[in-house]
Amino acid sequence: ALIGEPEGSLNYGANWRASTYIGGSPGADDPEPVTNIVLNEIMAHTDYSNVQRPEHESNDWIELYNTTGTSINLAGWYLINHNRLPRCGLGLN
């Protein structure tokens, strides 16, 4: 233990572990992951242009599929990059 930090303390690094969530879930196990949302389609690195239809521009996008019959609030959900850093917030207005 570190001086001044008892072994049961949440500030004691040996009590830490990897977490699914940014900031972790201090003092508790990670919540169970939501499995009701499926990443159904991905369109990335698109390069589309049509001079006859310029309004159809190229955009990256994803499609999420809700496997339940109820609405799911996506507030606080993010797409992350390979470094596990949040890149794009979902459910934001």
C-alpha positions in Angstrom: 0.0 0.0 0.0 1.0 3.6 -0.5 1.8 5.7 2.6 -1.5 7.2 3.8 -3.6 5.0 1.4 -5.1 1.9 3.0 -5.3 -1.2 0.8 -9.1 -1.0 0.7 -9.0 2.6 -0.6 -10.3 3.4 -4.1 -7.3 5.7 -4.4 -5.0 2.7 -4.1 -3.9 1.8 -7.6 -3.7 -1.9 -7.0 -7.5 -1.8 -6.5 -8.0 -0.5 -10.0 -8.8 -2.5 -13.1 -9.6 -1.8 -16.8 -13.1 -0.5 -17.3 -15.5 -0.4 -20.3 -16.5 3.1 -19.4 -14.5 6.4 -19.5 -14.0 7.3 -15.9 -14.7 3.7 -14.8 -17.3 2.7 -12.3 -15.6 3.4 -9.0 -16.4 1.0 -6.2 -18.6 -1.2 -8.4 -18.5 -3.6 -11.2 -19.1 -2.2 -14.7 -22.8 -2.2 -15.5 -23.9 -5.0 -17.9 -23.4 -3.8 -21.5 -26.6 -3.0 -23.4 -27.1 -5.7 -26.1 -30.4 -4.4 -27.5 -28.6 -2.1 -30.0 -26.9 -3.6 -33.0 -24.5 -1.8 -35.3 -26.3 -2.8 -38.5 -24.6 -0.9 -41.3 -21.5 1.2 -41.7 -20.5 3.5 -44.5 -17.1 5.0 -44.0 -14.5 6.8 -46.2 -17.1 7.5 -48.9 -16.0 9.3 -52.0 -19.2 9.9 -54.0 -20.0 12.9 -56.2 -22.5 13.4 -59.0 -22.3 16.7 -60.9 -25.9 16.1 -62.0 -27.1 15.7 -58.4 -24.8 17.8 -56.2 -27.2 17.6 -53.3 -26.3 13.9 -53.0 -23.0 14.5 -51.3 -20.7 12.0 -49.6 -21.1 11.4 -45.9 -20.0 8.8 -43.5 -22.8 7.2 -41.5 -23.9 4.2 -39.4 -27.2 2.5 -38.9 -28.2 1.3 -35.4 -30.9 -1.3 -35.1 -33.0 -1.5 -31.9 -33.9 -5.1 -31.3 -36.6 -4.2 -28.7 -40.1 -2.8 -29.2 -39.4 0.3 -27.0 -37.4 3.5 -27.4 -33.8 3.5 -26.2 -32.2 6.8 -25.1 -28.8 7.1 -26.7 -27.8 10.2 -24.6 -24.3 9.6 -23.2 -23.4 7.0 -25.9 -20.3 7.7 -28.1 -18.5 6.2 -31.0 -14.9 5.8 -30.1 -11.7 5.5 -32.1 -8.9 2.9 -31.9 -7.4 4.7 -28.9 -10.8 4.4 -27.1 -11.3 8.2 -27.2 -14.8 9.5 -27.7 -15.2 10.8 -31.3 -18.9 11.3 -31.9 -21.7 11.7 -29.5 -25.0 9.9 -30.1 -28.4 11.1 -28.9 -27.2 14.7 -28.8 -29.4 17.5 -30.1 
